[in-house]
Amino acid sequence: MHILIIDGQGGKMGKLLIEGVREKLPQAEITAIGTNSIATANMLKAGPDQAATGENPVRVASQTADVILGPMGIVIADALVGEITAEMAVAIGRSRARKVLIPLNKCDTMVVGVASLSMSELVSQAVAQLEKEFECE
């Protein structure tokens, strides 16, 4: 299974996701894409199989991923303080991959009905959901 992890800003969530996936699903192929070089550099510390930075890698990798993980903002144009382009959001949204999105309820996007959890708790829930996806195959 090819898992695409996308993150921006400092890449903290992406790094935590890669670590969680590596621990629970060591056989998974992980591609990490940062919306900026700092996010990519931090995600590389967690050991993805491959990594890249920017809009075009998001567009290309979204076409072949089985699962896309990241903050909910990756499907909203101009989210993550403008790091998500409309083209990125469209590519992710149109992807046939299953999306596991983490709502942080920050900035201008709020998800009603979502508990206020720490980033670590949200990442743990996302990895647990991904494990369920692997069990269904």
C-alpha distance (Angstrom), angle and dihedral (degrees) to the residues before:
residue distance angle dihedral
M1 . . .
H2 3.79 . .
I3 3.81 112.8 .
L4 3.78 120.3 -167.0
I5 3.81 116.3 -159.2
I6 3.80 115.8 -167.4
D7 3.79 124.6 -172.9
G8 3.77 140.3 154.5
Q9 3.79 139.5 -169.8
G10 3.83 105.2 46.5
G11 3.81 96.5 -17.6
K12 3.82 94.6 -121.7
M13 3.80 95.3 135.6
G14 3.81 91.9 45.2
K15 3.80 91.1 51.2
L16 3.81 91.3 50.0
L17 3.81 90.5 48.1
I18 3.80 92.7 51.5
E19 3.81 91.0 48.8
G20 3.82 91.2 48.8
V21 3.79 94.1 47.5
R22 3.82 91.7 46.6
E23 3.80 89.9 52.5
K24 3.81 97.8 46.1
L25 3.82 101.1 28.9
P26 3.80 107.6 26.2
Q27 3.82 92.0 166.1
A28 3.81 92.9 61.4
E29 3.80 120.1 111.0
I30 3.80 106.9 -130.5
T31 3.78 127.5 -160.7
A32 3.81 116.0 -173.1
I33 3.77 120.5 -159.7
G34 3.77 122.5 -175.3
T35 3.76 123.1 -161.6
N36 3.80 85.9 -140.4
S37 3.80 135.4 22.1
I38 3.81 94.6 -105.2
A39 3.82 91.6 56.6
T40 3.81 90.6 47.5
A41 3.82 92.7 48.0
N42 3.81 91.7 52.0
M43 3.79 93.1 47.1
L44 3.81 90.1 50.1
K45 3.81 88.1 63.0
A46 3.83 88.2 67.3
G47 3.80 93.0 57.2
P48 3.79 111.3 -113.0
D49 3.80 117.2 -178.8
Q50 3.79 89.9 -117.1
A51 3.78 138.2 -3.4
A52 3.77 140.6 -167.0
T53 3.79 140.9 169.6
G54 3.77 133.5 -125.9
E55 3.76 147.3 15.0
N56 3.79 102.0 -48.4
P57 3.82 94.6 52.0
V58 3.82 88.8 51.8
R59 3.80 90.1 51.8
V60 3.81 94.4 46.8
A61 3.82 98.3 41.7
S62 3.82 92.6 46.2
Q63 3.80 88.5 64.3
T64 3.81 94.6 60.6
A65 3.81 104.4 30.5
D66 3.78 121.2 111.7
V67 3.81 92.5 -160.4
I68 3.81 131.1 17.5
L69 3.80 118.7 -157.5
G70 3.77 128.7 -173.7
P71 3.77 146.1 97.5
M72 3.80 115.4 -42.3
G73 3.79 89.0 -112.4
I74 3.81 91.2 75.7
V75 3.81 88.8 80.3
I76 3.81 94.5 48.0
A77 3.79 119.5 81.2
D78 3.81 113.3 -122.7
A79 3.82 93.0 13.0
L80 3.81 123.4 136.0
V81 3.81 89.7 49.7
G82 3.80 91.1 -52.3
E83 3.81 97.1 -47.9
I84 3.81 93.8 118.2
T85 3.78 110.1 76.6
A86 3.78 122.1 -155.0
E87 3.80 88.1 -110.9
M88 3.82 91.6 55.9
A89 3.80 92.8 48.9
V90 3.81 91.7 48.5
A91 3.81 93.4 47.2
I92 3.80 91.7 51.1
G93 3.80 93.1 43.4
R94 3.81 92.8 49.4
S95 3.79 93.6 45.8
R96 3.80 115.7 112.4
A97 3.81 87.7 -138.1
R98 3.77 120.1 113.7
K99 3.80 107.5 -108.1
V100 3.79 122.7 -140.2
L101 3.80 104.3 -170.8
I102 3.78 126.0 -174.4
P103 3.81 116.7 -143.8
L104 3.78 111.6 -146.4
N105 3.80 97.1 174.1
K106 3.79 91.3 -137.9
C107 3.76 134.4 135.8
D108 3.79 113.3 -2.9
T109 3.81 101.2 -21.6
M110 3.78 121.1 80.2
V111 3.79 126.3 175.9
V112 3.79 111.9 -151.2
G113 3.78 115.5 -138.2
V114 3.78 95.5 27.1
A115 3.79 116.7 124.8
S116 3.78 118.0 -123.1
L117 3.79 101.5 -109.3
S118 3.77 131.9 164.0
M119 3.79 119.0 -101.0
S120 3.82 89.7 -108.2
E121 3.81 91.5 53.9
L122 3.80 91.7 47.8
V123 3.81 91.5 48.8
S124 3.81 90.4 50.0
Q125 3.80 89.9 52.8
A126 3.81 91.3 48.4
V127 3.81 92.1 51.2
A128 3.82 90.4 47.4
Q129 3.81 89.0 53.1
L130 3.79 89.6 49.9
E131 3.82 90.1 51.9
K132 3.83 88.2 55.2
E133 3.81 88.8 53.1
F134 3.82 90.2 54.9
E135 3.82 91.1 49.1
C136 3.81 90.5 55.5
E137 3.79 93.3 59.0
